[in-house]
């Protein structure tokens, strides 16, 4: 009776753990796409494999083949820890050197082979795939046999040198991750510290449980009724589901496009929807040293007081506009801040994700020139500022990374060639060419108002989703009209609005949103349509395959006179070699930029 009780406990624990991990896998796969989701799916799949191995051993009834196969599954599931290390490092923006990837990948491949083929026959046979790894026999386990103690069957083994390679991998990645996490948390370089602590627990819990299992084997023998590791894996997976499904792992600062945000030469802050300070850029730290890093996470009322009170006023005004209520502001408040002979006025931009306001970017606009009765400086700053928001649109749509940079170059190349060929002499000038290059990145600014679920949906959109997608043109134009209404550069403002609103119009009148046709479509939008379509064809999107440049040229040529203006298509095709060179050059520049990018999370900053 006593042995059977032990066996029952082992089976119940294994079965519950397997069931929990399968449920977690289903929940995780139903979440919306994100970089964190990829990490969660990989981890959960391998956890299911590992728990399946533990469950198979518990229900094996002493069958040798079942125990051997289940042991392999259990061990293979542990290899995900190395993969999770790489994915976690990427999430933390820690750039690991190429040689590190090569060495670790080779070690993982070696361990993988030793696990799969530890029971291989001593000689190879073409008819038996298991025998193909005969040379790996005894590398992981020197000797092994199935034993049953107290009703529980298990694989008794003598470890080989391959096991020590696996152990070294696990120990090395655990130590390295601990150092990385500790440095980030101590230096407070992340605003999502709670998330990082949970992520660290997810990675370390199984390792701690493994040590517990080793201790239990020494105390009560190899046949232990409760495997701590299987419980640890289930617990770690539940934490993952909490992060992905409930807490959403949503870092508003990331949504605000960190690269652009921290490089802005004007002070800026990120506020979440609960009125907490989430992040601030380097310029803000320089101009407003009273707002310290220790204030991140605090209510804006605790941060922006005294001279910075206009920041709160701007946020309250924006929230009041959304709710339809009157803002509760003091009367006759002058909404400006004076620092070092510079007069700032707070402006606000809503961060929208999944059709909800997730937070706000508050930036300080230099209005010193305006106070001196000269508006030229402030208008120029506004024109440059609005260009920065195009990065928010690209960050919002994960499938179009780099799209804005490329389409800007393509549009400029087409306009330049039209100018050199003497076409549209009354419209295309050197100023037209430089302006279209500047405003081209704004063509998809309206995407920040569209749900990311629609952008990242694999396959075709349904009718309602298509209607929502089409709204990005009008929403973008409305935003630009409001933001640029005081711009002194009328060409810049008008071209930005025309491109945002009309870049999906068709030459034959079958486009959207206005079904314009022919010359009724602004020239800049007709040029943008070709540049935008070409880049969409030759890059990865969730709903289609990637076309070659030659295929894209052919598609655009076939749609001349329907989708595109024939004259612009002829011009575009005449510089096809130049377009391909631009594409390759920009992609190479982007790769180099990623390699040399200095951010808070580089390896040097963690040492």
C-alpha positions as CSV (number, residue, x, y, z in Angstrom):
1,X,0.0,0.0,0.0
2,X,2.8,2.4,0.9
3,X,4.7,2.1,-2.4
4,X,1.4,2.6,-4.3
5,X,0.8,5.8,-2.4
6,X,4.1,7.1,-3.5
7,X,3.4,6.2,-7.1
8,X,0.0,7.8,-7.0
9,X,1.5,11.1,-5.7
10,X,4.1,11.1,-8.4
11,X,1.5,10.5,-11.1
12,X,-0.8,13.2,-9.8
13,X,1.9,15.8,-9.5
14,X,3.2,15.0,-13.0
15,X,-0.3,15.0,-14.6
16,X,-1.3,18.3,-12.9
17,X,1.9,19.9,-14.0
18,X,1.5,18.7,-17.6
19,X,-2.1,19.9,-17.7
20,X,-1.2,23.3,-16.3
21,X,1.5,23.8,-18.9
22,X,-0.8,22.8,-21.8
23,X,-3.4,25.3,-20.6
24,X,-0.7,27.9,-20.3
25,X,0.4,27.2,-23.9
26,X,-3.1,27.6,-25.2
27,X,-3.5,30.9,-23.3
28,X,-0.2,32.3,-24.5
29,X,-0.8,31.4,-28.1
30,X,-4.1,33.3,-28.0
31,X,-2.3,36.6,-27.0
32,X,-1.6,39.4,-29.4
33,X,1.9,39.3,-31.2
34,X,4.8,40.9,-29.3
35,X,8.5,40.3,-28.8
36,X,7.7,39.0,-25.3
37,X,5.1,36.6,-26.7
38,X,7.7,34.8,-28.8
39,X,9.8,34.3,-25.7
40,X,6.8,32.9,-23.8
41,X,5.7,30.5,-26.6
42,X,9.1,29.0,-27.0
43,X,9.5,28.6,-23.2
44,X,6.0,27.1,-22.8
45,X,6.4,24.6,-25.7
46,X,9.6,23.2,-24.2
47,X,8.1,23.2,-20.8
48,X,5.2,21.0,-22.1
49,X,7.8,18.7,-23.6
50,X,9.7,18.4,-20.3
51,X,6.5,17.9,-18.3
52,X,5.4,15.2,-20.8
53,X,8.7,13.4,-20.1
54,X,8.1,13.5,-16.3
55,X,4.5,12.3,-16.8
56,X,5.6,9.5,-19.1
57,X,8.1,8.3,-16.5
58,X,5.4,8.4,-13.7
59,X,2.9,6.4,-15.8
60,X,5.5,4.0,-17.4
61,X,4.6,1.0,-15.2
62,X,8.3,0.0,-15.5
63,X,8.3,-0.2,-19.3
64,X,11.9,0.3,-20.4
65,X,11.3,1.9,-23.7
66,X,8.7,4.4,-22.3
67,X,11.1,5.4,-19.5
68,X,14.0,6.0,-21.9
69,X,11.9,8.0,-24.3
70,X,10.4,10.0,-21.5
71,X,13.8,10.7,-20.0
72,X,14.9,12.1,-23.4
73,X,11.9,14.4,-23.5
74,X,12.6,15.5,-20.0
75,X,16.2,16.3,-20.8
76,X,15.4,17.9,-24.2
77,X,12.9,20.2,-22.4
78,X,15.7,21.6,-20.3
79,X,17.6,22.8,-23.4
80,X,15.1,25.6,-23.8
81,X,16.9,27.4,-20.9
82,X,19.8,28.3,-23.3
83,X,17.4,29.5,-26.0
84,X,15.6,31.5,-23.4
85,X,18.9,33.0,-22.4
86,X,19.4,34.3,-26.0
87,X,15.8,35.6,-26.2
88,X,16.0,37.3,-22.8
89,X,19.3,38.9,-23.7
90,X,17.7,40.3,-26.9
91,X,14.7,41.6,-24.9
92,X,17.1,43.3,-22.4
93,X,19.1,44.7,-25.4
94,X,22.3,43.0,-24.4
95,X,24.4,42.5,-27.6
96,X,26.1,39.2,-27.3
97,X,29.2,38.7,-29.6
98,X,29.0,36.4,-32.6
99,X,31.6,34.0,-31.2
100,X,29.5,33.6,-28.1
101,X,26.5,32.5,-30.2
102,X,28.7,30.1,-32.2
103,X,30.3,28.5,-29.1
104,X,27.0,28.1,-27.2
105,X,25.1,26.8,-30.3
106,X,27.8,24.2,-30.9
107,X,27.6,23.1,-27.2
108,X,23.8,22.9,-27.4
109,X,24.0,20.8,-30.6
110,X,26.5,18.5,-28.9
111,X,24.3,18.0,-25.8
112,X,21.3,17.5,-28.0
113,X,23.0,14.6,-29.8
114,X,24.3,13.0,-26.6
115,X,20.7,13.1,-25.2
116,X,19.0,11.7,-28.3
117,X,21.6,8.9,-28.9
118,X,22.6,7.9,-25.3
119,X,20.8,4.5,-25.9
120,X,22.0,4.1,-29.5
121,X,23.2,0.6,-30.7
122,X,26.9,0.0,-30.7
123,X,27.1,-0.2,-34.5
124,X,25.3,1.8,-37.2
125,X,22.5,0.5,-39.4
126,X,20.8,2.3,-42.3
127,X,17.5,0.8,-41.3
128,X,17.6,2.2,-37.8
129,X,17.9,6.0,-37.5
130,X,18.7,5.7,-33.8
131,X,21.9,3.9,-34.6
132,X,23.2,6.7,-36.8
133,X,24.5,8.4,-33.6
134,X,26.2,5.3,-32.4
135,X,29.4,7.3,-31.7
136,X,27.5,9.4,-29.1
137,X,26.7,6.3,-27.1
138,X,27.8,6.5,-23.4
139,X,28.7,10.2,-23.8
140,X,25.8,11.5,-21.7
141,X,25.3,8.3,-19.6
142,X,28.1,5.9,-19.3
143,X,25.7,3.1,-18.1
144,X,22.0,3.1,-17.4
145,X,19.3,0.7,-16.4
146,X,15.6,0.9,-15.3
147,X,14.9,0.3,-11.7
148,X,11.8,0.4,-9.5
149,X,11.9,1.4,-5.9
150,X,8.8,1.9,-3.7
151,X,6.6,1.4,-6.7
152,X,8.3,4.2,-8.7
153,X,10.3,3.4,-11.8
154,X,13.2,5.5,-12.8
155,X,16.3,5.5,-14.9
156,X,19.4,4.7,-12.9
157,X,22.6,6.0,-14.6
158,X,26.2,6.8,-14.4
159,X,26.9,10.3,-15.9
160,X,29.3,10.8,-18.7
161,X,31.4,13.8,-19.9
162,X,28.5,15.1,-22.1
163,X,26.5,15.6,-18.9
164,X,29.2,18.0,-17.6
165,X,29.0,20.0,-20.8
166,X,25.2,20.4,-20.2
167,X,25.8,21.3,-16.5
168,X,28.4,23.9,-17.5
169,X,26.0,25.5,-20.0
170,X,23.3,25.7,-17.3
171,X,25.6,27.1,-14.7
172,X,27.2,29.6,-17.0
173,X,24.0,31.1,-18.4
174,X,22.5,31.2,-14.8
175,X,25.5,33.1,-13.5
176,X,25.6,35.5,-16.5
177,X,21.9,36.3,-16.4
178,X,22.1,36.9,-12.6
179,X,24.9,39.4,-13.2
180,X,23.0,41.1,-16.0
181,X,19.8,41.4,-14.1
182,X,21.6,42.6,-10.9
183,X,23.4,45.3,-12.8
184,X,20.2,46.5,-14.5
185,X,18.2,46.5,-11.3
186,X,20.9,48.2,-9.2
187,X,21.5,50.9,-11.7
188,X,17.7,51.3,-12.2
189,X,18.1,51.5,-15.9
190,X,14.7,50.0,-16.6
191,X,11.2,51.2,-15.6
192,X,9.8,47.7,-15.6
193,X,11.8,46.4,-12.7
194,X,8.9,44.2,-11.4
195,X,8.6,42.6,-14.8
196,X,12.3,41.9,-14.9
197,X,12.3,40.3,-11.4
198,X,9.4,38.0,-12.5
199,X,11.3,37.2,-15.7
200,X,14.4,36.3,-13.7
201,X,12.3,34.0,-11.4
202,X,10.9,32.3,-14.5
203,X,14.4,31.5,-15.6
204,X,15.8,30.6,-12.2
205,X,13.0,28.6,-10.5
206,X,13.7,25.4,-12.5
207,X,17.4,25.6,-11.7
208,X,16.7,26.0,-7.9
209,X,14.2,23.1,-8.1
210,X,16.9,20.9,-9.8
211,X,19.2,21.5,-6.8
212,X,16.3,20.6,-4.5
213,X,15.8,17.3,-6.4
214,X,19.5,16.5,-6.0
215,X,19.3,17.1,-2.3
216,X,16.1,14.9,-2.0
217,X,17.8,12.1,-3.9
218,X,20.6,12.1,-1.3
219,X,18.2,12.1,1.6
220,X,15.6,9.6,0.5
221,X,17.1,7.9,-2.5
222,X,16.7,8.1,-6.3
223,X,12.9,7.2,-6.2
224,X,11.4,10.5,-5.0
225,X,7.6,10.8,-5.2
226,X,7.5,14.5,-6.0
227,X,9.8,15.9,-8.7
228,X,10.5,19.5,-7.7
229,X,11.6,20.4,-11.3
230,X,8.3,19.5,-12.9
231,X,6.5,21.7,-10.3
232,X,9.0,24.5,-10.8
233,X,8.5,24.4,-14.5
234,X,4.7,24.6,-14.1
235,X,5.1,27.5,-11.6
236,X,7.4,29.4,-14.0
237,X,5.0,28.9,-16.9
238,X,2.2,30.3,-14.8
239,X,4.2,33.4,-14.1
240,X,4.8,33.7,-17.8
241,X,1.1,33.6,-18.5
242,X,0.6,36.2,-15.8
243,X,3.1,38.5,-17.5
244,X,1.8,38.0,-21.0
245,X,-2.0,37.5,-20.5
246,X,-2.8,39.5,-17.4
247,X,-0.1,42.1,-16.8
248,X,0.4,42.4,-20.5
249,X,4.1,43.0,-20.1
250,X,3.3,46.5,-21.6
251,X,6.2,49.0,-21.2
252,X,4.8,52.3,-22.3
253,X,8.4,53.6,-22.7
254,X,9.0,51.0,-25.3
255,X,5.9,52.0,-27.1
256,X,7.3,55.6,-27.2
257,X,10.1,54.4,-29.4
258,X,13.1,54.6,-27.2
259,X,15.7,55.2,-29.9
260,X,14.0,58.4,-31.1
261,X,12.9,59.4,-27.6
262,X,16.3,59.4,-26.0
263,X,18.0,61.2,-29.0
264,X,15.6,64.1,-29.0
265,X,17.3,67.4,-28.4
266,X,14.3,68.8,-26.5
267,X,13.2,67.7,-23.0
268,X,10.5,64.9,-23.0
269,X,8.8,62.7,-20.5
270,X,6.6,59.6,-20.8
271,X,3.5,59.3,-18.6
272,X,1.3,56.2,-18.3
273,X,-2.5,56.2,-18.4
274,X,-2.5,56.1,-14.6
275,X,-0.7,59.4,-14.4
276,X,2.7,57.9,-13.3
277,X,6.1,59.1,-14.7
278,X,7.4,56.2,-16.7
279,X,10.5,57.6,-18.4
280,X,12.4,60.8,-19.4
281,X,15.1,61.5,-21.9
282,X,18.6,62.7,-21.4
283,X,17.7,66.3,-22.4
284,X,15.0,66.4,-19.7
285,X,17.5,65.2,-17.1
286,X,19.8,68.1,-18.1
287,X,17.2,70.9,-18.0
288,X,15.2,69.6,-15.1
289,X,17.7,68.0,-12.6
290,X,15.0,68.3,-9.9
291,X,13.2,65.4,-11.6
292,X,15.4,62.6,-10.5
293,X,15.4,58.9,-11.7
294,X,14.1,57.9,-8.3
295,X,10.9,59.7,-9.1
296,X,10.1,57.3,-12.0
297,X,7.0,55.4,-11.1
298,X,5.6,58.2,-8.9
299,X,2.4,60.2,-9.6
300,X,2.8,63.2,-11.7
301,X,1.5,65.4,-8.8
302,X,4.6,64.3,-6.8
303,X,7.0,65.0,-9.7
304,X,5.8,68.1,-11.6
305,X,5.2,70.7,-8.9
306,X,6.3,74.3,-8.6
307,X,7.8,75.6,-11.9
308,X,6.8,72.3,-13.6
309,X,3.1,72.5,-12.8
310,X,2.3,73.5,-16.4
311,X,3.1,69.9,-17.3
312,X,0.3,68.7,-15.1
313,X,-2.0,71.3,-16.6
314,X,-1.3,70.1,-20.1
315,X,-2.0,66.5,-19.2
316,X,-5.2,67.4,-17.4
317,X,-6.4,69.4,-20.4
318,X,-5.8,66.4,-22.7
319,X,-7.6,64.0,-20.4
320,X,-10.5,66.4,-20.1
321,X,-10.7,66.6,-23.9
322,X,-11.0,62.7,-24.0
323,X,-13.7,62.6,-21.3
324,X,-15.6,65.7,-22.5
325,X,-15.2,67.4,-19.1
326,X,-13.9,70.8,-18.3
327,X,-10.2,70.7,-17.1
328,X,-9.8,71.5,-13.4
329,X,-7.1,74.1,-14.0
330,X,-6.3,77.3,-12.0
331,X,-7.6,80.5,-13.7
332,X,-5.1,82.6,-15.7
333,X,-2.4,80.0,-15.7
334,X,0.4,80.8,-18.2
335,X,1.3,77.4,-19.6
336,X,5.1,78.0,-19.9
337,X,8.2,77.1,-18.1
338,X,11.4,79.3,-18.0
339,X,14.8,77.6,-17.6
340,X,18.2,79.1,-18.3
341,X,16.7,82.0,-20.3
342,X,14.8,79.5,-22.5
343,X,11.0,79.5,-22.4
344,X,9.4,76.0,-22.8
345,X,5.7,75.2,-23.4
346,X,4.6,71.6,-22.6
347,X,3.0,69.7,-25.5
348,X,1.5,66.3,-25.4
349,X,1.2,63.3,-27.7
350,X,-1.1,60.3,-26.9
351,X,0.4,56.8,-27.1
352,X,-2.4,54.6,-28.4
353,X,-2.3,50.8,-28.5
354,X,-5.1,48.4,-29.0
355,X,-7.5,51.4,-29.5
356,X,-6.8,52.6,-26.0
357,X,-4.7,55.4,-24.6
358,X,-1.7,53.7,-22.9
359,X,0.0,56.9,-21.9
360,X,1.4,60.2,-23.1
361,X,4.7,61.7,-24.4
362,X,5.1,65.2,-23.0
363,X,7.7,67.3,-24.7
364,X,8.9,70.8,-24.0
365,X,8.6,73.1,-27.0
366,X,11.0,76.0,-27.1
367,X,8.8,79.1,-27.5
368,X,11.4,81.7,-26.6
369,X,11.3,83.0,-30.2
370,X,7.6,83.3,-30.0
371,X,7.8,85.3,-26.8
372,X,10.2,87.6,-28.7
373,X,7.5,88.1,-31.3
374,X,9.3,85.9,-33.9
375,X,7.5,82.7,-34.8
376,X,9.9,81.4,-37.4
377,X,12.0,79.4,-34.9
378,X,9.1,77.8,-33.1
379,X,7.5,76.8,-36.4
380,X,10.7,75.2,-37.6
381,X,11.0,73.3,-34.4
382,X,7.5,72.1,-34.8
383,X,8.1,70.9,-38.3
384,X,11.2,68.9,-37.1
385,X,9.3,67.6,-34.1
386,X,6.4,66.1,-36.1
387,X,8.9,64.1,-38.1
388,X,10.0,62.3,-35.0
389,X,6.5,61.0,-34.4
390,X,6.7,59.0,-37.5
391,X,8.9,56.6,-35.5
392,X,6.0,56.0,-33.2
393,X,3.9,54.8,-36.2
394,X,6.7,52.4,-37.2
395,X,7.2,51.1,-33.7
396,X,3.4,50.5,-33.5
397,X,3.4,48.3,-36.6
398,X,6.0,45.6,-35.9
399,X,5.8,44.3,-39.5
400,X,7.2,47.5,-41.0
401,X,10.5,48.2,-39.2
402,X,12.7,50.3,-41.4
403,X,9.8,51.0,-43.8
404,X,9.8,54.8,-43.3
405,X,13.6,55.2,-43.9
406,X,13.4,53.2,-47.2
407,X,10.2,54.8,-48.6
408,X,11.7,58.2,-47.9
409,X,14.7,57.4,-50.0
410,X,12.7,55.8,-52.8
411,X,10.3,58.8,-53.0
412,X,13.2,61.2,-53.2
413,X,14.9,59.1,-56.0
414,X,11.7,59.1,-58.1
415,X,11.1,62.8,-57.7
416,X,14.8,63.5,-58.6
417,X,14.5,61.4,-61.7
418,X,11.2,63.1,-62.7
419,X,12.9,66.5,-62.3
420,X,15.9,65.4,-64.4
421,X,13.6,64.1,-67.1
422,X,11.8,67.5,-67.2
423,X,8.4,66.1,-66.1
424,X,6.0,68.1,-64.0
425,X,8.2,71.2,-64.5
426,X,5.5,73.4,-62.9
427,X,5.5,71.4,-59.7
428,X,8.8,69.5,-59.1
429,X,11.6,71.8,-58.0
430,X,14.7,71.2,-55.8
431,X,12.6,72.3,-52.8
432,X,9.8,69.8,-53.8
433,X,12.4,67.0,-53.9
434,X,13.9,67.8,-50.4
435,X,10.4,68.3,-48.9
436,X,9.0,65.0,-50.2
437,X,12.1,63.3,-48.6
438,X,11.3,65.0,-45.3
439,X,7.6,64.3,-45.2
440,X,7.5,60.8,-46.7
441,X,8.0,59.2,-43.2
442,X,4.8,60.8,-42.1
443,X,2.6,58.9,-44.6
444,X,1.6,56.2,-42.1
445,X,1.4,58.4,-39.0
446,X,-2.3,57.5,-38.7
447,X,-1.3,53.9,-37.9
448,X,-0.8,54.9,-34.2
449,X,-4.6,55.0,-34.0
450,X,-5.2,51.5,-35.4
451,X,-5.0,48.3,-33.3
452,X,-1.7,46.4,-33.5
453,X,-3.8,43.2,-33.7
454,X,-4.9,44.2,-37.2
455,X,-1.4,45.1,-38.4
456,X,0.1,41.8,-37.2
457,X,-2.7,39.5,-38.1
458,X,-1.5,36.7,-40.4
459,X,-3.5,36.3,-43.5
460,X,-6.2,38.5,-45.0
461,X,-8.2,41.0,-43.0
462,X,-12.0,40.7,-42.8
463,X,-14.3,43.4,-44.2
464,X,-14.6,45.3,-40.9
465,X,-10.8,45.2,-40.3
466,X,-10.2,46.6,-43.8
467,X,-12.5,49.5,-43.0
468,X,-10.6,50.2,-39.8
469,X,-7.3,49.9,-41.6
470,X,-8.4,52.4,-44.2
471,X,-9.0,55.0,-41.5
472,X,-5.3,55.5,-40.9
473,X,-5.2,57.8,-43.9
474,X,-7.9,60.2,-42.6
475,X,-6.7,60.0,-39.0
476,X,-3.1,60.8,-40.0
477,X,-4.2,63.7,-42.1
478,X,-6.3,65.1,-39.3
479,X,-3.4,64.8,-36.8
480,X,-1.0,66.6,-39.2
481,X,-3.6,69.3,-40.0
482,X,-4.0,70.1,-36.4
483,X,-0.3,69.9,-35.5
484,X,1.0,71.8,-38.5
485,X,-1.7,74.4,-38.8
486,X,0.6,77.2,-37.7
487,X,3.6,76.0,-39.7
488,X,5.4,78.7,-41.7
489,X,6.4,76.2,-44.3
490,X,3.2,75.8,-46.2
491,X,4.8,73.3,-48.8
492,X,6.0,71.1,-45.9
493,X,2.6,71.1,-44.2
494,X,0.5,70.6,-47.3
495,X,2.6,67.9,-48.7
496,X,2.7,66.0,-45.4
497,X,-1.1,66.1,-45.2
498,X,-1.6,65.2,-48.9
499,X,0.8,62.2,-48.6
500,X,-0.8,60.9,-45.4
501,X,-4.4,61.3,-46.8
502,X,-3.9,60.3,-50.5
503,X,-1.1,57.7,-50.7
504,X,-3.6,54.9,-51.1
505,X,-5.6,56.6,-53.9
506,X,-5.5,54.8,-57.3
507,X,-4.9,56.3,-60.7
508,X,-8.2,54.7,-61.9
509,X,-10.2,56.0,-59.0
510,X,-10.6,52.7,-57.1
511,X,-8.4,53.7,-54.1
512,X,-9.3,55.2,-50.8
513,X,-10.3,57.3,-48.9
514,X,-11.7,59.6,-51.5
515,X,-11.7,57.5,-54.7
516,X,-9.8,60.3,-56.5
517,X,-8.4,59.6,-59.9
518,X,-5.8,60.9,-62.3
519,X,-4.4,64.3,-61.7
520,X,-6.9,65.0,-58.9
521,X,-4.5,62.9,-56.8
522,X,-1.7,65.2,-55.5
523,X,1.6,64.5,-57.3
524,X,3.4,63.8,-54.1
525,X,0.9,61.1,-53.2
526,X,1.2,59.5,-56.6
527,X,4.9,59.3,-56.2
528,X,4.5,58.0,-52.6
529,X,2.1,55.3,-53.8
530,X,4.8,53.7,-56.0
531,X,7.5,54.0,-53.3
532,X,5.2,52.6,-50.6
533,X,4.0,49.7,-52.7
534,X,7.5,48.7,-53.8
535,X,8.8,48.5,-50.2
536,X,5.7,46.6,-49.1
537,X,6.3,44.0,-51.8
538,X,10.0,43.4,-51.1
539,X,9.8,43.2,-47.3
540,X,8.3,40.7,-44.9
541,X,4.7,41.2,-43.8
542,X,2.4,38.9,-41.8
543,X,-0.1,38.5,-44.6
544,X,2.2,37.8,-47.6
545,X,5.5,36.4,-48.8
546,X,8.5,38.5,-49.7
547,X,8.9,39.3,-53.4
548,X,12.2,39.8,-55.2
549,X,13.0,43.3,-56.6
550,X,12.4,41.9,-60.1
551,X,9.0,40.5,-59.1
552,X,8.1,43.9,-57.5
553,X,9.1,45.8,-60.6
554,X,6.9,43.5,-62.8
555,X,3.9,43.9,-60.4
556,X,4.2,47.7,-60.5
557,X,4.5,47.7,-64.3
558,X,1.4,45.5,-64.6
559,X,-0.6,48.0,-62.5
560,X,0.5,51.0,-64.5
561,X,-2.6,52.9,-65.5
562,X,-4.8,51.3,-62.9
563,X,-3.1,51.7,-59.5
564,X,-0.2,54.0,-60.6
565,X,0.3,56.9,-63.0
566,X,2.0,55.5,-66.1
567,X,4.5,58.3,-66.4
568,X,5.7,57.8,-62.8
569,X,5.9,54.0,-63.3
570,X,8.1,54.5,-66.4
571,X,10.4,56.8,-64.5
572,X,10.6,54.4,-61.6
573,X,11.4,51.4,-63.8
574,X,14.1,53.5,-65.6
575,X,16.0,53.8,-62.3
576,X,15.4,50.2,-61.1
577,X,19.1,49.6,-60.7
578,X,19.4,52.7,-58.5
579,X,16.4,51.6,-56.4
580,X,18.0,48.2,-55.8
581,X,21.2,49.8,-54.8
582,X,19.3,52.1,-52.4
583,X,17.5,49.1,-50.9
584,X,20.8,47.2,-50.3
585,X,22.6,50.3,-49.0
586,X,19.8,51.2,-46.5
587,X,19.5,47.6,-45.2
588,X,23.3,47.5,-44.7
589,X,23.3,50.8,-42.9
590,X,20.5,49.6,-40.6
591,X,22.4,46.5,-39.8
592,X,25.5,48.5,-39.0
593,X,23.5,50.9,-36.9
594,X,22.1,48.0,-34.8
595,X,25.6,46.7,-34.3
596,X,27.1,49.9,-33.0
597,X,24.0,51.4,-31.3
598,X,24.9,52.6,-27.8
599,X,22.1,52.2,-25.3
600,X,21.7,51.7,-21.6
601,X,21.8,47.9,-22.0
602,X,25.0,47.3,-24.0
603,X,27.4,44.8,-22.5
604,X,29.9,47.6,-21.6
605,X,27.3,49.3,-19.5
606,X,26.7,46.0,-17.6
607,X,30.3,45.4,-16.7
